[in-house]
């Protein structure tokens, strides 16, 4: 397969190519691909990127930088992630010499049973509120990363986040819009959130220096307790873990869930089931990634407790088609990828779940024989059916909840958006109102890390006043159907959409990348990789190129609806491509020109370090030297 970095030509030639917007739109870029030899950081917010680079400059490694970046993202993008959320990680540590996954996905509480939720009159886990909370996975995950892979002290990596929470950061337009959407909910039902996010009972203005002093106080107290353990770095991290999972943080979460009845998307008030004991019992763990060989690359993803394997399944299907030389904005390229994504996501619905609880036939799903048979389903016409594979002894029947009309309310009723439902798009997956966060980091030594922290966003659940942050809502991804691979059960991981990615090339660590965006993540992740590999695009070109997403399969978020056949294209996709895709049977919707995905990426090749970040939304940045 072609290598986009093997024939780049001279710098002047690359610069000419960058600005040939009207001549060759397939290689248009908004900014240069960052390149250096010291290290690179790419994230969904410029402040977090700067923080990560600052840690590298101080002598920290990629994993120290990742922890500082992650905590900063909680502060500067509170509408997209928070301390109450989740954090799957994929990394390559040069000392260990292999890719690894840290599963930072918290599990369902001990009292989270299908019977309990059914007794509350529910047929779906609510999209907001306390019943949707699982054990928060972020803090313990970052402590494991810092302890086992990092080199710096907790106070050093937490200082930037505390500073921005205490003294303020410029509020993003999308954070302002999200707060405005749920302001009525906060005022009428979630007063503890109003106290933080509606200062003076007003939606804070775009660019206002926004603070969260309660969150700053929580992390400051954790550092104080950590340092009471003495001067040893590891002992301090262990004491911080105790303060979180067995100390004042867990106690405040337990008390809030026991004593508060919270309005959620069901239209009713419910108490939570998460307890301090649930938090004390859970820790993240390290596991081997699932992998798939595609040409020179070995692509690494999390297990089927997340949706990550759908990238591998798409590659297994696409390997049977000739993509070299196809126009990345042409109908053949888009049609093939979309139709293969439909098959892979259908299998996600039928087979994926926590492998500690259910057997997931991943070996079969990635096998040549299985994909050869599935590949025959791809024709020159768009499929309007959900078609999971059939593997004897595995899987479940998928019941579609079709979205026949927009999710709006009647007169006098709150809208879905005003209830804070679903992932923080507060609307359709491609609406660019927000999604979650992502970062990729590579240091001078060659250590690599990719992570997609999410959950615990400001409109997921009310702020716990003593702590300054809300709980997450990842439990909404469980089904309340016995026998389903993703059925709710105590101690089980929800099938998260969070999906960081890493690839080896010729056996050497090469590329880390990912995107926020719920069900769209592994569509955009796959598209970017294929443009990079087959279309000879560098990282920035691969990110900037016109993108799309399918809404054909059930959403992972409340209310779990599907829109069979719907394909949403960025407005920059040529009209002749739109016409041909429509002729092939796709139900095409045009989005704004720059409306799909928030990809970032970083690569290493010898001493060279490269990085790129999404220009959409004017937040993401890459840095390096």
C-alpha positions as CSV (number, residue, x, y, z in Angstrom):
1,X,0.0,0.0,0.0
2,X,1.3,3.5,-0.7
3,X,3.0,5.5,2.1
4,X,1.9,9.1,2.2
5,X,5.2,10.1,3.8
6,X,7.5,8.3,1.4
7,X,7.1,10.6,-1.6
8,X,6.2,14.0,-0.1
9,X,8.7,15.9,-2.3
10,X,10.3,19.1,-1.2
11,X,8.8,21.5,1.3
12,X,8.0,24.0,-1.5
13,X,6.1,21.3,-3.4
14,X,4.2,20.5,-0.3
15,X,3.3,24.1,0.4
16,X,2.1,24.5,-3.2
17,X,-0.1,21.5,-2.7
18,X,-1.5,22.9,0.5
19,X,-2.9,25.9,-1.2
20,X,-4.2,24.4,-4.4
21,X,-7.8,24.7,-3.1
22,X,-9.4,25.3,-6.5
23,X,-7.2,22.9,-8.4
24,X,-7.2,19.8,-6.3
25,X,-9.8,19.9,-3.5
26,X,-8.8,16.4,-2.4
27,X,-5.5,17.7,-1.0
28,X,-6.7,21.0,0.5
29,X,-5.5,21.6,4.1
30,X,-6.4,24.3,6.6
31,X,-3.0,24.2,8.3
32,X,0.3,22.4,8.1
33,X,1.0,18.9,9.4
34,X,3.1,19.5,12.5
35,X,6.6,17.9,12.2
36,X,9.6,17.7,14.6
37,X,11.9,15.4,16.5
38,X,11.2,16.3,20.1
39,X,7.5,15.4,20.6
40,X,4.0,16.2,19.5
41,X,0.6,16.7,21.2
42,X,-2.8,16.9,19.4
43,X,-6.0,17.4,21.3
44,X,-9.5,18.8,20.8
45,X,-8.7,22.0,22.7
46,X,-5.7,24.4,22.2
47,X,-5.2,24.9,25.9
48,X,-5.0,21.2,26.6
49,X,-2.5,20.8,23.8
50,X,-0.4,23.6,25.2
51,X,-0.5,22.0,28.7
52,X,0.6,18.7,27.2
53,X,3.5,20.3,25.4
54,X,4.4,22.1,28.6
55,X,4.8,18.8,30.4
56,X,7.0,17.4,27.7
57,X,9.2,20.6,27.8
58,X,9.6,20.1,31.6
59,X,11.0,16.6,31.0
60,X,7.8,14.6,31.4
61,X,7.1,11.7,29.1
62,X,4.0,11.1,26.9
63,X,2.1,9.5,29.8
64,X,2.8,12.4,32.2
65,X,1.6,14.8,29.4
66,X,-1.5,12.7,28.8
67,X,-2.5,12.9,32.5
68,X,-2.1,16.7,32.5
69,X,-3.9,17.0,29.2
70,X,-6.8,14.9,30.4
71,X,-7.4,16.8,33.6
72,X,-7.2,20.1,31.7
73,X,-9.8,18.8,29.2
74,X,-12.2,18.2,32.0
75,X,-12.0,21.9,32.9
76,X,-11.9,23.6,29.5
77,X,-14.5,21.3,27.8
78,X,-16.9,20.6,30.6
79,X,-19.8,20.1,28.2
80,X,-17.9,17.2,26.6
81,X,-16.3,15.3,29.6
82,X,-15.7,15.4,33.3
83,X,-14.3,13.6,36.4
84,X,-17.5,11.5,36.6
85,X,-16.9,10.0,33.1
86,X,-14.9,7.2,31.4
87,X,-11.4,7.0,29.9
88,X,-10.3,4.1,27.6
89,X,-6.7,4.4,26.7
90,X,-4.4,2.7,24.1
91,X,-0.7,3.2,24.4
92,X,2.8,2.0,23.4
93,X,5.5,2.1,26.1
94,X,8.9,1.7,24.5
95,X,10.2,0.0,27.7
96,X,7.5,-2.7,27.5
97,X,7.7,-3.0,23.7
98,X,4.1,-3.7,23.0
99,X,0.7,-1.9,22.6
100,X,-1.6,-2.1,25.6
101,X,-5.1,-1.0,26.5
102,X,-6.1,0.5,29.9
103,X,-9.7,-0.1,30.4
104,X,-11.0,3.0,32.1
105,X,-14.6,2.1,31.6
106,X,-16.4,1.9,34.9
107,X,-18.9,-0.8,35.6
108,X,-22.6,-0.9,36.5
109,X,-23.3,-0.6,40.2
110,X,-24.2,-3.7,42.3
111,X,-27.9,-2.5,42.5
112,X,-28.2,-1.9,38.8
113,X,-30.4,-4.8,37.7
114,X,-32.9,-5.1,34.9
115,X,-35.5,-5.9,37.5
116,X,-34.9,-2.7,39.4
117,X,-35.1,-0.5,36.3
118,X,-38.2,-2.3,35.1
119,X,-39.8,-1.8,38.6
120,X,-39.3,1.9,38.0
121,X,-41.5,1.6,34.9
122,X,-38.6,1.9,32.4
123,X,-37.9,0.1,29.2
124,X,-34.7,2.0,28.5
125,X,-32.1,3.3,30.9
126,X,-32.6,7.1,31.0
127,X,-30.2,9.3,29.0
128,X,-29.6,11.6,32.0
129,X,-29.8,11.5,35.7
130,X,-28.6,9.2,38.4
131,X,-29.9,5.9,37.2
132,X,-27.6,6.2,34.2
133,X,-24.4,6.4,36.3
134,X,-21.7,3.8,36.3
135,X,-18.6,3.8,38.4
136,X,-16.5,6.9,37.3
137,X,-13.5,5.6,35.5
138,X,-11.4,8.7,34.8
139,X,-9.5,9.4,38.0
140,X,-8.4,5.8,38.8
141,X,-7.3,5.4,35.1
142,X,-5.1,8.5,35.2
143,X,-3.6,7.5,38.5
144,X,-2.7,4.0,37.1
145,X,-1.2,5.7,34.0
146,X,0.8,8.1,36.1
147,X,2.0,5.5,38.6
148,X,2.9,2.7,36.2
149,X,4.0,4.6,33.1
150,X,4.7,8.2,34.1
151,X,7.5,9.9,35.9
152,X,6.1,13.1,37.5
153,X,4.3,13.8,40.7
154,X,0.5,14.2,40.9
155,X,0.8,17.9,42.0
156,X,2.8,18.7,38.8
157,X,0.3,17.2,36.4
158,X,-2.8,18.5,38.2
159,X,-1.6,22.1,38.6
160,X,-2.7,23.3,35.2
161,X,-6.2,22.0,35.6
162,X,-6.5,23.4,39.1
163,X,-5.3,26.8,37.8
164,X,-7.8,27.0,35.0
165,X,-10.7,25.8,37.3
166,X,-9.7,28.3,40.0
167,X,-8.8,31.4,37.9
168,X,-10.8,30.8,34.7
169,X,-10.6,29.8,31.1
170,X,-12.4,31.4,28.1
171,X,-15.8,29.7,27.7
172,X,-16.2,28.1,24.4
173,X,-19.1,28.9,22.1
174,X,-20.3,25.3,22.2
175,X,-20.1,25.3,26.0
176,X,-22.2,28.5,26.1
177,X,-24.7,26.9,23.7
178,X,-25.0,23.7,25.7
179,X,-25.6,25.6,28.9
180,X,-28.2,27.7,27.2
181,X,-30.0,24.6,26.0
182,X,-30.3,23.1,29.5
183,X,-30.6,26.3,31.5
184,X,-34.3,25.7,32.1
185,X,-33.6,22.2,33.4
186,X,-31.0,23.6,35.7
187,X,-33.2,26.3,37.1
188,X,-36.2,24.1,37.6
189,X,-34.8,20.7,38.5
190,X,-31.0,20.8,38.9
191,X,-30.2,23.8,41.2
192,X,-26.7,22.4,42.1
193,X,-25.8,22.6,38.4
194,X,-27.3,26.1,38.1
195,X,-25.1,27.2,41.0
196,X,-22.0,26.3,38.9
197,X,-23.0,26.9,35.3
198,X,-25.5,29.8,35.6
199,X,-23.6,32.4,37.7
200,X,-25.8,35.2,38.6
201,X,-28.6,33.1,37.1
202,X,-27.4,33.8,33.6
203,X,-25.8,31.8,30.9
204,X,-22.2,32.8,30.9
205,X,-21.1,34.6,27.7
206,X,-18.8,33.2,25.1
207,X,-15.2,34.1,26.0
208,X,-16.0,34.9,29.6
209,X,-13.4,33.6,32.0
210,X,-15.4,30.8,33.5
211,X,-14.4,29.2,36.8
212,X,-15.4,26.1,38.8
213,X,-13.9,26.7,42.2
214,X,-15.6,23.7,43.7
215,X,-13.8,21.4,41.3
216,X,-10.5,23.2,42.0
217,X,-11.1,22.7,45.7
218,X,-11.7,19.0,45.2
219,X,-8.5,18.4,43.3
220,X,-6.5,20.7,45.7
221,X,-7.8,18.6,48.6
222,X,-6.8,15.4,46.8
223,X,-3.2,16.8,46.4
224,X,-3.1,17.8,50.1
225,X,-4.2,14.3,51.1
226,X,-1.7,12.7,48.7
227,X,1.2,14.7,50.0
228,X,0.4,13.7,53.6
229,X,1.7,10.3,52.5
230,X,5.3,11.7,52.5
231,X,7.7,12.4,49.7
232,X,7.5,9.1,47.8
233,X,5.8,9.6,44.4
234,X,4.1,6.3,44.3
235,X,2.8,6.6,47.9
236,X,1.3,10.0,47.0
237,X,-0.5,8.5,44.0
238,X,-1.9,5.7,46.2
239,X,-3.1,8.1,48.9
240,X,-4.8,10.2,46.1
241,X,-6.6,7.0,44.9
242,X,-7.8,6.3,48.4
243,X,-9.2,9.9,48.7
244,X,-11.1,9.3,45.5
245,X,-12.4,5.8,45.7
246,X,-12.5,5.2,49.5
247,X,-12.5,8.7,50.9
248,X,-14.3,12.0,50.7
249,X,-15.1,11.8,46.9
250,X,-16.8,8.4,47.1
251,X,-18.7,9.4,50.3
252,X,-20.1,12.5,48.6
253,X,-21.2,10.5,45.6
254,X,-22.8,7.9,47.7
255,X,-24.7,10.5,49.8
256,X,-25.9,12.3,46.7
257,X,-27.3,9.1,45.1
258,X,-29.0,8.0,48.2
259,X,-30.7,11.3,49.2
260,X,-31.5,13.1,45.9
261,X,-34.4,12.3,43.6
262,X,-33.4,13.7,40.2
263,X,-35.5,14.5,37.1
264,X,-34.2,12.6,34.0
265,X,-35.2,11.9,30.4
266,X,-38.0,9.6,31.5
267,X,-39.9,12.7,32.8
268,X,-39.8,11.3,36.3
269,X,-37.5,11.7,39.3
270,X,-35.3,8.8,40.4
271,X,-32.6,8.1,43.0
272,X,-29.3,6.6,42.0
273,X,-28.0,3.2,42.7
274,X,-24.2,4.0,42.7
275,X,-22.6,3.6,46.1
276,X,-19.2,4.2,47.7
277,X,-18.8,0.4,47.9
278,X,-19.1,0.2,44.1
279,X,-16.3,2.7,43.8
280,X,-14.1,1.0,46.3
281,X,-14.4,-2.4,44.5
282,X,-13.5,-1.1,41.0
283,X,-10.1,-0.4,39.5
284,X,-9.0,-0.1,35.8
285,X,-7.0,-2.9,34.3
286,X,-4.5,-3.5,31.5
287,X,-5.4,-5.8,28.6
288,X,-4.0,-6.7,25.2
289,X,-5.7,-4.8,22.3
290,X,-7.6,-6.5,19.5
291,X,-5.7,-6.3,16.3
292,X,-6.1,-6.6,12.6
293,X,-3.5,-6.6,9.9
294,X,-4.2,-4.3,7.0
295,X,-1.4,-4.1,4.5
296,X,1.7,-3.0,6.3
297,X,-0.3,-1.8,9.3
298,X,-1.5,-3.7,12.4
299,X,-4.5,-1.7,13.7
300,X,-5.0,-1.9,17.5
301,X,-8.4,-1.3,19.2
302,X,-10.1,-2.0,22.5
303,X,-12.1,-5.2,23.0
304,X,-15.8,-5.6,22.3
305,X,-16.8,-3.9,25.6
306,X,-16.4,-0.9,23.3
307,X,-17.4,-0.4,19.7
308,X,-13.7,-0.2,18.6
309,X,-13.7,-3.6,16.8
310,X,-16.1,-2.2,14.2
311,X,-13.0,-0.4,12.7
312,X,-11.3,-3.7,12.5
313,X,-14.4,-5.3,10.9
314,X,-14.7,-2.6,8.4
315,X,-11.0,-3.1,7.4
316,X,-11.6,-6.8,7.1
317,X,-14.4,-6.2,4.7
318,X,-12.7,-3.5,2.8
319,X,-9.5,-5.5,2.3
320,X,-11.4,-7.3,-0.4
321,X,-11.9,-4.2,-2.5
322,X,-9.4,-2.1,-4.5
323,X,-9.3,1.3,-3.0
324,X,-6.0,2.5,-4.4
325,X,-6.6,5.3,-6.8
326,X,-10.2,6.0,-5.9
327,X,-11.2,9.6,-5.4
328,X,-11.7,10.1,-1.6
329,X,-14.7,12.4,-2.4
330,X,-16.1,10.2,-5.1
331,X,-19.1,7.9,-5.0
332,X,-17.2,4.6,-5.2
333,X,-14.9,5.4,-2.2
334,X,-17.8,6.6,-0.1
335,X,-20.3,3.9,-1.1
336,X,-17.9,1.0,-0.3
337,X,-17.0,2.4,3.1
338,X,-20.5,3.2,4.0
339,X,-21.9,-0.2,3.0
340,X,-19.1,-2.0,4.9
341,X,-19.7,0.2,8.0
342,X,-23.4,-0.9,7.9
343,X,-22.4,-4.5,8.1
344,X,-19.8,-3.9,10.9
345,X,-22.2,-1.9,13.0
346,X,-25.0,-4.4,12.6
347,X,-22.6,-7.0,14.1
348,X,-21.9,-4.6,16.9
349,X,-25.6,-4.5,17.8
350,X,-25.9,-8.3,17.6
351,X,-22.7,-9.5,19.2
352,X,-20.7,-7.0,21.2
353,X,-20.8,-6.9,25.0
354,X,-18.5,-7.1,28.0
355,X,-16.5,-10.3,27.3
356,X,-16.3,-10.9,31.1
357,X,-20.0,-11.6,30.9
358,X,-20.8,-12.8,27.4
359,X,-18.9,-14.7,24.8
360,X,-18.2,-12.5,21.8
361,X,-17.0,-14.4,18.6
362,X,-14.3,-11.9,17.7
363,X,-12.1,-14.5,16.0
364,X,-14.9,-15.4,13.7
365,X,-16.0,-11.8,13.1
366,X,-12.4,-10.9,11.9
367,X,-11.8,-14.1,10.0
368,X,-11.2,-14.3,6.3
369,X,-14.0,-16.8,5.7
370,X,-16.7,-14.8,7.6
371,X,-15.8,-11.5,5.8
372,X,-15.6,-13.1,2.4
373,X,-19.2,-14.2,2.9
374,X,-20.3,-10.8,4.3
375,X,-18.5,-8.9,1.5
376,X,-20.9,-10.5,-1.0
377,X,-23.7,-8.5,0.5
378,X,-22.1,-5.3,-0.7
379,X,-23.5,-4.3,-4.1
380,X,-23.7,-1.1,-6.1
381,X,-27.0,-0.3,-4.3
382,X,-27.4,1.0,-0.8
383,X,-28.8,-1.4,1.7
384,X,-31.8,-0.2,3.7
385,X,-31.8,-3.2,6.1
386,X,-29.9,-4.0,9.3
387,X,-28.0,-7.2,8.4
388,X,-26.0,-8.7,11.3
389,X,-24.2,-11.9,10.6
390,X,-25.3,-15.3,11.8
391,X,-22.9,-17.2,14.1
392,X,-24.4,-20.3,15.7
393,X,-24.7,-19.9,19.5
394,X,-23.9,-16.2,19.5
395,X,-25.7,-12.9,19.1
396,X,-29.1,-11.4,19.7
397,X,-32.1,-10.3,17.7
398,X,-31.8,-6.5,17.1
399,X,-35.0,-4.6,17.5
400,X,-35.0,-1.3,15.7
401,X,-36.6,1.9,17.1
402,X,-37.0,3.9,14.0
403,X,-37.0,7.6,14.2
404,X,-40.0,8.7,12.2
405,X,-39.9,12.4,13.2
406,X,-37.6,14.8,14.9
407,X,-37.4,14.4,18.7
408,X,-39.2,17.6,19.7
409,X,-41.8,18.3,22.3
410,X,-45.4,19.3,22.3
411,X,-46.6,22.6,23.6
412,X,-45.4,23.3,27.1
413,X,-43.2,20.2,27.2
414,X,-39.4,20.1,27.5
415,X,-37.5,19.2,24.4
416,X,-35.1,16.3,24.4
417,X,-32.2,18.8,24.2
418,X,-33.5,20.7,27.2
419,X,-33.4,17.5,29.2
420,X,-29.8,17.0,28.3
421,X,-30.3,13.7,26.6
422,X,-27.8,11.5,25.0
423,X,-24.2,12.3,24.2
424,X,-23.5,16.0,24.3
425,X,-24.4,16.7,20.8
426,X,-27.9,17.7,22.1
427,X,-29.1,16.9,18.6
428,X,-27.9,14.8,15.7
429,X,-24.6,13.1,15.7
430,X,-23.1,15.4,13.0
431,X,-24.5,18.6,14.3
432,X,-21.1,19.8,15.7
433,X,-22.6,21.1,18.9
434,X,-20.1,18.9,20.8
435,X,-19.4,15.3,21.3
436,X,-16.5,14.4,23.7
437,X,-12.7,14.9,23.7
438,X,-9.7,13.2,22.4
439,X,-5.9,13.5,22.4
440,X,-2.8,11.8,20.9
441,X,0.7,12.3,22.2
442,X,4.2,11.0,21.2
443,X,7.4,11.9,23.0
444,X,11.0,12.0,21.9
445,X,11.6,8.5,23.2
446,X,8.8,7.2,21.0
447,X,6.2,6.5,23.7
448,X,2.7,6.9,22.2
449,X,-0.8,7.3,23.7
450,X,-4.3,7.8,22.4
451,X,-7.3,8.3,24.5
452,X,-11.0,9.4,24.2
453,X,-12.1,10.6,27.7
454,X,-15.9,11.3,27.9
455,X,-18.9,11.2,30.1
456,X,-19.8,13.3,33.1
457,X,-20.5,16.2,30.9
458,X,-22.2,19.2,32.5
459,X,-25.7,18.2,31.3
460,X,-25.5,14.5,32.1
461,X,-26.5,14.7,35.7
462,X,-26.7,17.4,38.5
463,X,-23.5,18.7,39.9
464,X,-22.6,17.1,43.3
465,X,-22.1,20.4,45.2
466,X,-19.3,19.3,47.5
467,X,-17.3,18.1,44.5
468,X,-18.1,20.5,41.6
469,X,-18.8,17.8,39.0
470,X,-21.7,15.5,37.9
471,X,-21.8,11.8,37.4
472,X,-21.7,10.2,33.9
473,X,-24.5,8.4,32.0
474,X,-22.8,5.6,30.3
475,X,-25.3,3.1,31.6
476,X,-27.7,4.3,28.9
477,X,-25.9,2.0,26.6
478,X,-27.1,-1.1,28.3
479,X,-30.3,-2.8,27.1
480,X,-33.0,-3.8,29.5
481,X,-33.5,-7.1,27.7
482,X,-32.4,-10.4,29.3
483,X,-30.1,-12.4,27.0
484,X,-28.9,-9.5,25.0
485,X,-25.0,-9.3,24.9
486,X,-25.2,-5.7,26.1
487,X,-27.9,-6.3,28.7
488,X,-27.6,-4.5,32.0
489,X,-26.0,-6.5,34.8
490,X,-24.2,-5.5,38.1
491,X,-20.4,-5.2,37.6
492,X,-20.7,-5.2,33.8
493,X,-19.1,-2.7,31.5
494,X,-21.5,-0.8,29.2
495,X,-20.6,-1.1,25.5
496,X,-19.0,2.3,25.2
497,X,-18.6,4.2,21.9
498,X,-15.2,5.6,23.1
499,X,-12.6,4.3,20.7
500,X,-9.0,5.4,20.7
501,X,-6.8,3.8,18.0
502,X,-3.1,2.9,17.5
503,X,-1.4,1.3,14.5
504,X,1.9,-0.4,14.0
505,X,3.6,-0.4,10.6
506,X,6.0,-3.2,9.7
507,X,5.8,-4.1,13.4
508,X,6.9,-0.7,14.7
509,X,4.6,1.8,16.5
510,X,3.5,4.3,13.9
511,X,0.1,6.1,14.3
512,X,-2.2,7.2,17.1
513,X,-5.5,8.7,16.2
514,X,-9.2,9.1,17.1
515,X,-12.2,11.3,17.2
516,X,-15.1,12.2,19.5
517,X,-18.6,11.7,18.2
518,X,-20.5,8.7,19.7
519,X,-21.4,6.2,17.0
520,X,-19.6,8.2,14.4
521,X,-16.2,7.7,16.0
522,X,-15.3,4.5,14.2
523,X,-16.7,5.7,10.9
524,X,-14.4,8.8,10.9
525,X,-11.5,6.9,12.3
526,X,-11.7,4.4,9.5
527,X,-12.2,7.1,6.8
528,X,-9.1,9.0,8.0
529,X,-7.0,5.9,8.0
530,X,-8.1,4.9,4.5
531,X,-7.4,8.4,3.1
532,X,-4.0,8.3,4.7
533,X,-3.1,4.8,3.4
534,X,-4.8,4.7,0.0
535,X,-5.0,8.3,-1.1
536,X,-1.5,9.3,-0.1
537,X,-2.7,12.1,2.2
538,X,-0.7,13.3,5.1
539,X,-2.3,13.5,8.6
540,X,-3.7,17.0,8.2
541,X,-5.0,16.3,4.7
542,X,-6.7,13.1,5.9
543,X,-8.4,15.0,8.7
544,X,-9.5,18.0,6.6
545,X,-10.9,16.0,3.7
546,X,-14.7,16.0,3.3
547,X,-16.3,13.5,5.6
548,X,-19.6,11.8,6.3
549,X,-21.5,9.5,8.6
550,X,-24.3,6.9,8.4
551,X,-27.2,6.9,10.8
552,X,-28.4,3.5,9.5
553,X,-28.0,1.5,12.7
554,X,-29.4,2.0,16.2
555,X,-27.8,4.9,18.2
556,X,-25.9,3.9,21.3
557,X,-27.6,6.8,23.2
558,X,-31.1,7.3,24.5
559,X,-33.7,7.0,22.9
560,X,-31.7,4.4,20.8
561,X,-33.4,5.2,17.4
562,X,-32.1,4.3,13.9
563,X,-32.5,6.0,10.5
564,X,-32.1,3.3,8.0
565,X,-30.3,4.3,4.8
566,X,-29.6,7.9,6.0
567,X,-26.1,9.2,4.9
568,X,-25.1,12.6,6.1
569,X,-22.4,14.3,3.9
570,X,-20.4,17.4,4.5
571,X,-21.5,20.2,2.1
572,X,-18.1,20.1,0.5
573,X,-18.7,16.7,-1.1
574,X,-19.1,17.3,-4.8
575,X,-22.7,17.5,-6.2
576,X,-22.0,14.8,-8.8
577,X,-21.0,12.5,-5.9
578,X,-24.2,13.3,-4.1
579,X,-26.3,12.7,-7.2
580,X,-24.6,9.3,-7.8
581,X,-25.0,8.2,-4.1
582,X,-28.7,9.2,-4.3
583,X,-29.1,7.1,-7.5
584,X,-27.6,4.1,-5.7
585,X,-30.3,4.4,-3.0
586,X,-28.7,6.3,-0.2
587,X,-31.0,8.8,1.6
588,X,-28.6,11.7,1.4
589,X,-28.6,14.6,3.8
590,X,-26.2,17.6,3.4
591,X,-24.6,19.0,6.4
592,X,-22.6,22.2,6.7
593,X,-19.2,22.3,4.8
594,X,-17.2,21.6,8.0
595,X,-19.4,19.6,10.2
596,X,-18.1,16.0,10.6
597,X,-15.8,14.6,13.2
598,X,-13.1,16.2,15.5
599,X,-10.2,14.0,14.6
600,X,-6.7,14.3,15.9
601,X,-3.6,12.2,15.0
602,X,0.1,11.8,15.8
603,X,2.7,9.6,14.1
604,X,6.3,8.5,14.5
605,X,8.7,7.4,11.8
606,X,12.3,7.0,12.9
607,X,13.2,10.3,14.7
608,X,10.4,12.2,13.1
609,X,7.2,13.1,15.0
610,X,4.1,14.4,13.2
611,X,0.7,15.6,14.3
612,X,-2.5,17.1,13.1
613,X,-5.8,18.3,14.5
614,X,-9.3,19.0,13.3
615,X,-10.1,22.6,12.2
616,X,-13.9,22.1,12.6
617,X,-15.3,24.0,15.5
618,X,-12.0,26.0,15.8
619,X,-10.9,24.3,19.0
620,X,-8.5,21.4,18.2
621,X,-4.8,22.1,17.8
622,X,-1.6,20.1,17.3
623,X,1.7,21.3,18.6
624,X,5.2,20.0,18.5
625,X,8.8,20.7,17.7
